């Protein structure tokens, strides 16, 4: 009688032992998630450097080839929340694998595109794949990483995003010079294959419940949100300091779309974003801070190249070298910043990061006028660690205690807030820079006008960070309250 029981127990132990042997280490899981972040950020930055070459190759205007970058960014911004929610419903592992595969195939299509508009279409598909990777890579952190290591993991993912941003311009320039513009897209193919293989081998299987327990996908809400985000992004990218009638019409459509979206979500039985999530004050504060910080950080990318080239008369090579200092500093500080979050806690590191950023932005407004390029570099080195501290802490605050069936959509909202900040920063801070320089064409402005515009623009960026700091201090009292994200 005991023999069958003993045999069954031995068999179960053998199965468990074999499963343990096959279980991937956390290190390989993090490598696959890190590659997802690297690919999506590389896809953005590597294309920018090729725009002049692509304009020549396709005999197109700069406004036309700009859509190679815009199509990618619009696809990410428009769809990132929806694909995060889709992952919550259908299974994150299978959707992430599909996203990596789509990104890789779209990279092939970009590399062999015979016409500009086919290239732009392939870039939109590539952006969809990138949206899936960005949203679900962070969502997997809650499933695969202990809570005590969440901060260091978020710091690692932030470092990989910074590496992709820093690597893109230099790698793209080398590939274009040594091969052709097609190589800047085809380089993603071997990386995509490697990422897909590692994700397939290492990520935990999806847990599927009975069909009756699965939520339905909110198609109407998805379409309304996509319309809202697309029209807002288009309005912002068309703005050059004053709104045209087209931009105003787009903003009105965006406002109406958002109003309808809120009404639909409040009445839907299976909303894209749950009403409790929308009303959660802690999450709302974190998302607003993320958008403000991204808007302020975009100032360095908008103002920096003009200051270095016009005010300091640097050539393109020197401009590229100086502009890479910020991403490289972020890359180096990412993991230590994440470990500091695990050690000192989220509220402290959020506030410390924002204070650090405020000091860096004030320094950018003051030091270059006193010490030239040395002052500019010193201020950037102060600013970048603050940004990484904030990102690691804020991302941890949002993702740490999210209910498992909401990780995808919340991760998508987090990435969306960052993208909205980048898009808004490009237009708004660019307009502030132009107004501060008292010119309608920055490319022909006098050096002293560019320097004056830079001081004003970085001062405005510092004000945005002080607003974020006030929100952070105010939200500390809310952090001890139970969040609806844990129980909804």
C-alpha positions in Angstrom: 0.0 0.0 0.0 2.9 2.3 0.9 4.9 1.5 -2.3 2.6 3.4 -4.7 2.6 6.4 -2.4 6.3 6.4 -2.0 6.8 6.0 -5.8 4.4 8.9 -6.4 6.3 11.1 -3.9 9.7 10.2 -5.5 8.2 11.0 -8.9 6.9 14.4 -7.8 10.3 15.2 -6.3 12.0 14.2 -9.6 9.7 16.5 -11.5 10.4 19.4 -9.2 14.1 18.8 -9.4 14.0 18.8 -13.2 11.9 22.0 -13.2 14.4 23.6 -10.9 17.2 22.7 -13.2 15.4 24.1 -16.2 14.3 27.3 -14.4 16.2 30.3 -15.7 18.2 32.4 -13.4 17.0 35.9 -12.5 20.1 37.2 -14.3 19.0 35.9 -17.7 15.5 37.2 -17.1 17.0 40.7 -16.5 19.2 40.4 -19.5 16.2 39.7 -21.8 14.2 42.6 -20.3 17.2 44.9 -20.5 17.6 44.1 -24.2 14.0 45.0 -24.8 14.6 48.5 -23.3 17.9 48.8 -25.3 16.2 48.0 -28.6 13.2 50.3 -28.1 15.4 53.3 -27.1 18.0 52.6 -29.9 15.2 52.5 -32.4 14.4 56.2 -31.5 17.9 57.7 -31.4 19.6 55.9 -34.3 17.2 57.2 -36.9 17.7 60.9 -36.1 21.3 60.9 -37.3 20.3 59.5 -40.6 17.6 62.1 -41.6 19.9 64.2 -43.8 21.1 61.1 -45.7 17.6 59.8 -46.0 16.4 63.1 -47.4 19.1 62.9 -50.1 18.5 59.2 -50.8 14.7 59.7 -51.4 15.0 63.2 -52.8 12.6 64.4 -50.1 12.3 67.5 -47.9 13.3 67.5 -44.3 9.6 67.9 -43.3 8.9 64.6 -45.2 11.8 62.6 -43.7 10.9 63.8 -40.2 8.0 61.4 -40.4 10.5 58.5 -40.1 11.0 59.6 -36.5 7.5 60.8 -35.9 5.8 57.6 -37.1 7.9 55.6 -34.6 7.1 58.0 -31.7 3.4 58.4 -32.5 3.0 54.6 -32.6 4.6 54.2 -29.2 2.7 57.2 -27.7 -0.7 56.2 -29.1 -0.6 52.5 -28.3 1.6 51.9 -25.3 -1.3 51.9 -22.7 -3.5 49.6 -24.9 -0.8 47.0 -25.5 0.0 47.0 -21.7 -3.7 46.2 -21.0 -3.8 43.6 -23.8 -0.8 41.9 -22.1 -2.7 41.9 -18.8 -5.6 40.1 -20.5 -4.0 37.7 -23.0 -0.7 37.0 -21.3 2.4 39.1 -21.1 4.9 36.6 -22.2 3.2 35.7 -25.5 2.5 39.4 -26.3 6.1 40.4 -25.5 7.4 37.7 -27.8 5.1 38.9 -30.5 6.3 42.5 -30.0 9.9 41.5 -30.2 9.2 39.5 -33.4 7.2 42.4 -34.9 10.0 44.9 -34.1 12.6 42.6 -35.7 10.5 42.0 -38.9 9.7 45.7 -39.1 13.4 46.4 -38.9 14.0 44.2 -41.9 11.2 46.0 -43.8 12.8 49.4 -42.9 16.2 48.2 -44.2 14.8 47.1 -47.6 12.2 49.7 -48.1 12.3 51.0 -51.7 10.3 54.2 -51.1 10.0 56.8 -48.3 6.4 56.1 -47.5 7.0 52.3 -47.2 9.9 53.1 -44.8 7.6 55.4 -42.8 4.9 52.6 -42.6 7.5 50.1 -41.5 8.7 52.5 -38.8 5.1 52.7 -37.5 5.1 48.9 -37.2 8.5 49.1 -35.5 7.0 51.6 -33.1 4.2 49.2 -32.2 6.8 46.5 -31.4 8.7 49.0 -29.3 5.6 50.0 -27.4 5.0 46.4 -26.5 8.5 45.9 -25.3 8.6 49.1 -23.3 5.3 48.5 -21.6 5.7 44.8 -20.8 9.4 44.9 -19.8 8.6 46.9 -16.7 5.4 44.9 -16.1 7.5 41.7 -15.8 9.6 43.3 -13.0 6.7 42.6 -10.6 6.6 39.0 -11.6 10.3 38.1 -11.7 12.1 40.4 -9.2 11.7 40.4 -5.3 10.2 43.7 -4.0 13.5 44.4 -2.1 15.3 44.6 -5.5 12.7 46.5 -7.4 14.7 49.8 -7.2 17.9 48.3 -8.5 16.1 46.6 -11.4 14.4 49.8 -12.4 17.8 51.5 -12.3 19.2 48.8 -14.6 16.3 49.2 -17.1 16.9 53.0 -17.0 20.6 52.5 -17.7 19.8 50.3 -20.7 17.4 52.9 -22.0 20.2 55.5 -21.6 22.7 53.3 -23.3 20.4 53.0 -26.3 19.9 56.7 -26.4 23.6 57.4 -26.2 24.7 54.7 -28.6 22.2 55.6 -31.3 23.8 58.7 -32.8 27.4 57.4 -32.8 26.5 53.9 -34.0 24.2 55.3 -36.7 26.9 57.7 -37.9 29.5 54.8 -38.2 27.0 52.5 -40.0 26.0 55.2 -42.5 29.6 56.1 -43.2 30.8 52.6 -43.5 27.8 50.9 -45.1 24.6 52.8 -45.9 21.5 54.2 -44.3 19.9 50.8 -44.5 22.3 49.4 -42.0 20.9 51.7 -39.2 17.7 49.6 -39.3 19.2 46.2 -40.2 21.5 46.3 -37.1 18.4 45.7 -35.0 17.7 42.3 -36.7 20.4 40.2 -34.9 19.7 42.0 -31.6 16.0 41.3 -32.1 16.6 37.6 -32.8 18.8 37.3 -29.7 16.3 39.1 -27.5 13.4 36.9 -28.8 15.4 33.8 -28.1 16.4 34.9 -24.5 12.8 36.0 -23.7 11.4 32.7 -25.0 13.9 30.7 -22.9 13.8 32.7 -19.7 10.5 34.5 -19.1 7.9 32.8 -16.9 4.9 31.2 -18.6 1.6 33.1 -18.6 -0.9 32.1 -16.0 -4.2 31.5 -17.7 -7.5 31.3 -15.8 -10.8 29.9 -17.0 -12.2 31.8 -20.0 -15.2 33.0 -17.9 -12.7 34.9 -15.6 -10.9 36.7 -18.3 -11.6 40.4 -18.8 -12.8 41.6 -22.2 -10.7 44.0 -24.2 -12.1 47.6 -24.2 -12.1 48.3 -27.9 -14.0 51.6 -27.8 -11.9 53.0 -25.0 -8.7 51.9 -26.9 -9.8 53.7 -30.0 -10.8 56.9 -28.1 -7.5 57.0 -26.2 -5.5 56.4 -29.5 -7.4 59.2 -31.2 -6.8 61.5 -28.2 -3.1 60.8 -28.0 -2.4 60.9 -31.7 -4.1 64.2 -32.2 -2.4 65.7 -29.2 1.0 64.5 -30.3 0.5 65.8 -33.9 -0.6 69.2 -32.5 2.5 69.4 -30.4 4.9 68.4 -33.1 3.4 71.0 -35.5 3.7 73.8 -32.9 6.6 76.3 -33.5 5.9 78.9 -30.9 2.4 79.9 -32.2 -0.6 77.6 -33.0 -1.9 77.4 -36.5 -5.6 76.7 -37.2 -4.7 73.0 -37.8 -2.9 72.7 -34.4 -5.8 74.3 -32.6 -8.3 71.9 -34.4 -6.1 69.0 -33.4 -6.0 70.1 -29.7 -9.8 70.5 -29.7 -10.2 67.0 -31.1 -7.8 65.7 -28.4 -9.8 67.4 -25.7 -13.1 66.0 -27.0 -11.6 62.6 -27.3 -10.3 62.6 -23.8 -13.7 63.7 -22.5 -15.5 60.9 -24.3 -12.8 58.5 -23.1 -13.4 59.3 -19.4 -17.2 58.9 -19.9 -16.7 55.5 -21.7 -14.3 54.2 -19.0 -16.6 55.2 -16.2 -19.4 53.1 -17.7 -17.5 50.2 -19.2 -17.7 46.8 -17.4 -14.1 46.0 -18.5 -12.4 49.4 -18.9 -9.0 49.9 -20.5 -8.1 51.9 -17.4 -10.1 51.3 -14.2 -11.8 54.3 -12.6 -10.1 53.5 -9.3 -6.7 53.8 -11.1 -7.6 57.2 -12.6 -8.7 58.5 -9.2 -5.7 57.1 -7.3 -3.9 60.3 -6.0 -0.5 58.6 -5.4 -0.4 57.2 -9.0 -1.7 60.5 -10.4 1.1 62.4 -8.6 3.8 60.1 -9.9 2.6 60.3 -13.5 2.4 64.1 -13.4 5.9 64.3 -11.9 7.1 61.9 -14.6 5.7 64.2 -17.4 7.1 67.3 -15.8 10.6 65.8 -15.4 10.6 64.5 -19.0 9.5 68.0 -20.2 12.4 69.6 -18.3 14.9 67.0 -19.4 14.0 67.6 -23.0 15.4 71.1 -22.7 18.9 69.7 -22.8 18.2 68.1 -26.2 16.4 71.1 -27.6 18.8 73.9 -26.4 22.1 72.0 -26.1 22.9 71.6 -29.8 22.2 75.2 -30.6 24.1 76.6 -27.7 27.2 74.4 -28.5 27.1 75.1 -32.2 26.0 78.8 -32.3 27.2 80.3 -29.0 30.4 78.2 -28.7 31.0 77.6 -32.4 31.6 73.9 -31.9 31.7 71.6 -35.0 29.3 68.7 -35.4 31.8 66.2 -33.9 32.4 68.2 -30.7 28.6 68.8 -30.3 28.0 65.1 -30.5 30.7 64.3 -27.9 29.4 66.9 -25.5 25.8 65.8 -26.0 26.7 62.2 -25.2 27.9 63.2 -21.7 24.4 63.3 -20.2 23.3 59.8 -21.5 26.7 58.3 -20.5 26.4 59.7 -17.0 22.8 58.4 -16.7 24.1 55.0 -17.9 26.8 54.8 -15.2 24.6 56.1 -12.4 21.5 54.0 -13.2 22.2 50.8 -11.2 23.7 52.7 -8.2 20.7 55.0 -8.1 18.4 51.9 -8.1 20.3 50.3 -5.3 19.9 53.6 -3.3 16.2 53.4 -3.8 16.2 49.9 -2.3 18.3 51.1 0.6 16.9 54.5 1.5 13.3 54.2 0.3 11.2 55.7 -2.5 10.0 59.0 -1.0 13.5 60.1 0.0 15.1 59.2 -3.3 12.3 60.9 -5.3 12.8 64.2 -3.4 16.6 63.9 -3.5 16.6 63.3 -7.3 14.3 66.3 -7.9 16.5 68.6 -5.7 19.5 67.3 -7.6 17.8 68.1 -10.9 16.8 71.6 -9.8 20.4 72.4 -8.8 21.6 71.0 -12.2 19.1 73.1 -14.2 19.9 76.3 -12.3 23.6 75.5 -12.9 22.9 75.2 -16.6 21.3 78.7 -16.5 24.2 80.2 -14.7 27.5 78.4 -15.1 28.0 78.5 -18.9 27.9 82.3 -18.9 30.7 82.2 -16.2 32.9 79.3 -17.3 31.8 78.4 -20.9 31.9 74.8 -21.9 33.4 73.7 -18.5 30.4 75.2 -16.7 28.0 73.5 -19.2 29.6 70.0 -18.7 29.7 70.4 -14.9 26.0 71.3 -14.8 25.1 68.3 -17.0 27.1 66.0 -14.8 25.1 67.3 -11.8 21.7 67.1 -13.6 21.9 63.5 -15.0 22.3 61.6 -11.7 19.3 63.4 -10.3 17.2 62.3 -13.3 18.3 58.7 -12.8 17.5 58.8 -9.1 14.1 60.2 -9.8 13.3 57.7 -12.6 14.4 54.6 -10.5 12.5 55.8 -7.4 9.3 57.0 -9.2 9.1 53.9 -11.4 9.5 51.7 -8.3 6.8 53.7 -6.5 4.4 53.1 -9.3 5.1 49.4 -10.0 6.0 48.1 -6.5 2.5 47.3 -5.2 0.4 47.2 -8.4 -2.2 44.4 -8.6 -0.9 41.6 -10.9 -3.8 42.0 -13.4 -3.0 45.8 -13.8 0.8 45.7 -14.2 0.8 46.0 -18.0 -1.6 48.9 -18.2 0.1 50.8 -15.3 3.5 50.2 -16.9 2.0 51.6 -20.2 0.7 54.7 -18.4 4.2 55.3 -16.9 5.9 55.1 -20.3 3.1 57.3 -21.8 3.7 60.0 -19.2 7.3 60.1 -20.1 6.6 60.2 -23.9 4.0 63.0 -23.4 6.6 65.0 -21.5 9.2 64.5 -24.2 6.7 65.5 -27.0 5.5 68.5 -25.0 9.0 69.5 -24.0 10.1 69.5 -27.7 7.5 72.0 -28.7 7.0 74.1 -25.5 10.7 74.4 -24.5 11.6 75.0 -28.1 9.1 77.9 -28.2 10.5 79.3 -24.8 14.0 79.1 -26.3 12.9 81.0 -29.4 11.2 83.7 -27.3 14.1 84.0 -25.0 16.4 84.4 -27.9 14.2 87.1 -29.3 14.3 85.5 -32.8 12.1 83.6 -35.1 15.0 81.5 -36.6 17.4 80.0 -34.0 19.7 78.8 -36.8 20.6 82.3 -37.7 20.5 83.9 -34.2 23.6 85.7 -32.8 25.7 83.9 -30.2 24.7 86.3 -27.4 21.0 85.8 -28.3 21.3 82.0 -28.1 23.1 82.3 -24.7 20.3 84.5 -23.4 17.6 82.2 -24.7 19.4 79.2 -23.0 19.4 81.0 -19.6 15.7 81.7 -19.8 14.8 78.2 -21.0 16.7 76.4 -18.3 15.3 78.7 -15.7 11.8 77.7 -16.9 12.8 74.1 -16.8 14.0 74.5 -13.2 10.5 76.0 -12.3 8.9 72.8 -13.7 11.1 70.7 -11.4 10.2 72.8 -8.4 6.5 72.2 -9.2 7.3 68.4 -9.4 9.1 68.8 -6.0 6.0 70.4 -4.4 3.9 67.5 -5.7 6.4 65.0 -4.3 6.4 66.6 -0.9 2.6 66.8 -0.9 2.2 63.2 -2.1 4.3 61.8 0.8 1.3 62.0 3.1 -0.7 60.1 0.6 1.8 57.3 0.3 0.7 55.7 3.6 -2.9 55.4 2.4 -4.1 52.1 0.9 -4.0 52.3 -2.9 -7.0 51.1 -5.0 -4.4 49.5 -7.3 -3.9 46.8 -4.7 -7.5 45.9 -4.4 -9.2 46.8 -7.6 
